[in-house]
Amino acid sequence: MPWYIWLLLAVVLGSIIGGLLMLRAGARKIPLTEEQKQRIAQRNAEADAEDARNR
């Protein structure tokens, strides 16, 4: 393959990897209160129970 194809491949792969790293660096955890965590756990338990009934 010609050299410019290799250069193009390197640029494309570099931009994909760089974009993924920037996305990971920009991600942050959502601060939740204990009440919110309990409500989420309750909804998950209800959804699991409903899934088990539907099987």
Secondary structure by P-SEA (a helix, b strand, c coil): ccaaaaaaaaaaaaaaaaaaaaaaaabbbbbbcaaaaaaaaaaaaaaaaaaaaac
